Amino acid sequence: MEKPVLRSDYHYHLPESLIAKQPAEPRDSSRLMLLERADKSIRHHTFHQFPDFLEPGSVMVVNNSRVIPARLPGSRLSGGSLEVLLVEELESLVWSCKVKNSARMKTGETFTLCDGQLKAVLESKEQNGECRIRFLDTGDLMKDLEAVGYAPLPPYIHKVREQAVDRSRDLQDYQTVYAQSPGSIAAPTAGFHFTPEVMDAIRKKNIEILEVTLHVGLGTFEPIRVDDVSEHRMHSERFLITDQVAETIEKAKSEKRKIVAVGTTTTRTLESAWRNGRLKTGLQKTELFIYPPYPYRVVDQLLTNFHLPESTLLMLVSAFANRELILKAYREAVEQEYRFFSFGDCMFIR
């Protein structure tokens, strides 16, 4: 009988002072840890050097999902405060969401959001703790959200910030330079380090850059609450792979060229869609939870940020390299005062 994978096996100590409050400026000045799986070596660089570590002919895959302004503070008509976090669009103007302070709210209750600039009605409360709301009096919801909504920054960023940051600045910072398809409520943060100049340098090395789309949902926020990791269930997330992207990756795999995944969301997308040596294309959903000893089938190299202790993302990375090696790298990152989490520095594992 295999020994269970325990949540506590993925704990590490992190001083709160190392949690990044904002992205590096410029973005490619962030630090890059290079982790070699073959000899277990660790070297320290700056992200603008990243193209130097890629093999010509490789294929780099990014997640082009765009973060929507999904955090909407509001109030009940009775005067009580609330806050909506949009989770998933169910149909036009109808969303599944988390609502803070919703315990006393009744089905059919109307409320306002963002200083009265948006209006919605509570259609139902679900058993999983989520609510179903319908927006009212809006002809173009996404345009309205961009005008008045807030970036859905993780709670740990709000916790360590000494002062508020302008709403529009957060919306700009919490987005990759290649974000296109709106739908995420958390950013694919490994992409934060890229600049147009770095992207150009990668293309000049005869490396093709491909885009997939995975709309990041609640799985990013939800902590593991069980001791035995195998009992944890991931939230479902939507993703899209086009025929052209699949053909390019399949050809590269057959020619033994490296597939470089930018971030854990790209990784889950590719690994979820792989079937008998082919990538399934089209719009799909995944609940794939990657943790040791998961056998990677598509991704050969991984660029990723430094993740929370005991998180599903840390376990995904540990399955790619090795738990002991990853935790050793994290200890060194703490000693070297790397910046952690969404706006922090990154690691390239090859």
N, C-alpha and C positions, 0 to 999 in steps of 0.2 A: 504493500500500500504506500502510495506516494505521500511524502510529508506535505501538509497543507501550507499554502503561501499565506503568511500572516501580514496583516496591515502594519503591525509594529516592526516588521523587518525593514520597513522603508521610512523609518524615522531618522531625522538628523537635526542637529541643533543649528538654528539660524538666528543671529542677532537681528532684532527688528531694524536696526540702523542700515542694514544691507538691502532692505526692500526698496526698489527704485520708485521714486515719486513721479518721474517723468522720463520720457525717452532721451537717449543721448543726443547731443546737438553738435555737429551734424550726426545723422543717424548712423552713418558708417564709421563713426569714431568709437562705437561701443567695443567692448573687449570680446575676443573670441578665444575660447579654449579649444585646442585641437587634441582630440582623444583618439589614439591609434589602438584599435582592438588587437592587432597582430602582436605588438610588443608591449602593449599596455602603457605606452608612454603618454605623457601629458606635456603640452607646450602651450605657451601663452602668446597671443597675437592680438591684432586689431582687425575689426571686421573688414575694413577696406582691402585687406590682404586675402579675403576669402576666395576670389577667383584663382589665386595662385595654387590653391589646394585641390582644385577640380581637374580631373583628367580630360584632355581634349576628346571629343566624341561622346562625352557623358550626356545624359538627359536630366535636366533639373525640372522638378514639378512643384508648382506653387498652388496655393488655394486662393482663388480670386474673389472669395466671398467678401461682401462689403458689410460692415457693422452698421446697423440702423440705430437711430437715437431711441433706444428701447426703454429708457428709464424716465418715467413720467410722474412727477410729484403732483398731488392733487388734493381734493377735499370733498367730503360729502355735503349735501345740501344742508344737513343739520349742523355743519361746522367742523366735524372731526376730520383730522388729516389722514391721508393715505398715500401710498406710492405703488404704482403699477410697474412691473417689469414684464414687458412683452416676451413671450416664449415662442409661439408659432402661429402663423396665419392659417386659420382653418377654412375660411372663405372670405370673399370680399367684405372688408370692414369688421370681420369677426376674428378675434384672437384668443388663443389660450394664453394665460398669463399668471404670474404670481402677484398677489395684492397684499401689501403690508397693511395691517389693521383692518382686515376684512371680516373679523369674527362676528361683528354685530350687523354686518350688511345683509340685506334681504334681496332675494331674487326679484328683478324688476326695478331695483333702485337705480336712479340716475345720479351721476356725479360728474364733477368737472376735473380737468387736468391742466397742468402748466398755466396756472393763474387764470383759469377760465377760458383758455384759448382752444381747448378741446373738450368735447362732451361725450360721455359714454353711458351705457346701461349694463348692469350686471345681469347676464342671462342665466348663469348657473354656477354652482360651486361643485367641483368634482371631488371624488373620494381621494385622489392623489394630492389634494391640497391646492391644486390649480383652479383658476376661475376662468369662465368664458365670458368675454365682454364684447359688446358691439358698439363701434364708434358711430356717433350721430352727427349730422349737419356738416359733413366734409365731402367735398368732391374729389379730392386728391390727398388721401391720408399720408402717403409717403412724403409728399411735399410739405404737408403740415408738420409731420414729425421732424423733418430736417429744420424747419423754421423755429420750433419751440421745444423739442425733446432734448434729452441729455444722453451723453455717452454712458453705456452700461458698464462703467468701470468696476472691476472686482472690489469687494468690500475692503480688502487689505490695503488698497491704495488710499482710499478715504481715511483709513485708520492712521496711516503714517504721515499724511499731509498736514502741514502746519497751517495752511491757508487755502482758501478756495481758489480754483483755477477757472478762468473764463470758460463758459459753456462751449463756445465755438472753437476755442483752443483744444479742449478735450476731444471734441468731435474730429478735429484734424489729427491730433496726436494718436488717437486710438484707431488708426487705420493704416493699412499698408499702401505703398505707392502704386500697387497694381490692383487694388480693390475695384471690382466692377459690379458684381451681382449682389444686390441688397438682400439681406435675410439673416445675418448673424446677430446674436445678442452677446457675443464675446469675440474678440479679435483673434485671428491666427497669428499669434504674436511673434513667431520666429521670423515672420516677414518684415517686422518693424525695422530691421537693420539695413534693408536694401535702399539704395538711392538709384536714380536713373543712371548715374555714372558706373556704379557697380554692375548693374544689369547689362550695360553696354560692354563692359570689360569681360563679362561672362560670355556674351555672344561672340566676341572677337576670338575666343578660344575654341570656336567651333562646338559650342555647347548649346543645344536647343533648349529653350525654356517653354515648358508646356503649362497649361492652366487646367485645373479641375475646380469644381465648386462643392464645398461642404459647408452648409449653414450651421455654424456652431450654436448649440443649444444649451440646455440646463446641465448637460453632462459635465461641462467645464466647471460649473460652480458646485455641483453636488459632491460633498465629501463621502468617503467610504465609512459607513457606520457599523459594519460587521467586522469581526476579528478575522474570520476566514475569508480571504479575498474572493474565492470562487463563488461565494454567496452574493456578491455585489452584482446589481443589474444596472447597465448603462441606459440612460435616456436615449430614445431613438433620435437620429439626426438624418436630415435629407442630404443627398449628394448627387452630383451629375458628372458623368464622364462622356465625352463626345467620341464618335467613331474614329476621328482623326487622331485624337490623343491616344486612344487604345492601340491603334495600329502602330503608331510611332514607338510606344513603350514595348509592345510585343516584339517588334523588329529589333529594338535595342537589346532586349533580353536574349533573343536568339543569337545575337552577335556578341554576347558577353560584355556589352558596354554597361557602364555604371548608371543606375537609377538613383538620383539624389532627391530625397524628399525634403522640402522645406516645411518643417513643423510636424507636429503630431496629428493635426487634422488631415493634412495631405497623406500622411502615413496610413491612417485609418481608412481613408478613401480608397487608396490603391490596394491595401490588403483585403478590404471588404469585398472588392469587386473581382478579385482573382479567382478564376474557375478553370482548373485543368489546363493551365498554361495560357489562358486568355483572360482579357479584362472584359467583364460584362459592361455594356454601355447603356446610356440613358439615365433617366431619373430613378433613383433608388433610395432605400433607407438602410441605415446600419445601426446595430446595437453592439457591435464588436467591442469587446473588452480585451485589450492586449496586455498580458502580464506573463512573467516567466512560467513555464519554458516555451512560450509561443514561438513557432518556427516561421520566421519571415520568409516570404516567397517572392516579393517584388522589390522592396526597398533595399538598396545596397549601402547607401550612405545617408546620414541624417543630420540636418541642422535643427537645433532645438534650443529653447531657452532653459533656464534653471527653474525647476518646478517646486510646488509646495511639498512639504513632508507628507508622506502617507497618501499621496494623490494618485489617481489613475494614470496621470501623465508621467509621473516618476516611474511607475511600474512599466509603462510602455517603453520608456527609454531603457530601463533595466533589462527588459526582454531583448532589446536590440544589442546591447553590449554585454552586460554581466552585472549583477547587482553589486557585488563587492567592488568592481572597478568603478561603477557609477558613484557609489557612496564615497569611495576614495577621492574621486574627482570633485565631488561636492564639498568634501572636507577641505580640499586644496583651494577651491573657489572661495570658501569662507575665509581661509587664512590669507588669501591674496586680495580679499575685499572686493570680489566681484559684486555686481549689482544683480539682484534676484527678481524673479517673477516677470510679469507682463512687460514692463518697461525696462527690464534689466538686460544683462549681457547674454551671450549665447555660447553654445558648445557645438562643435562639428565632430561627429563620430564617423570614422571611416576605417 
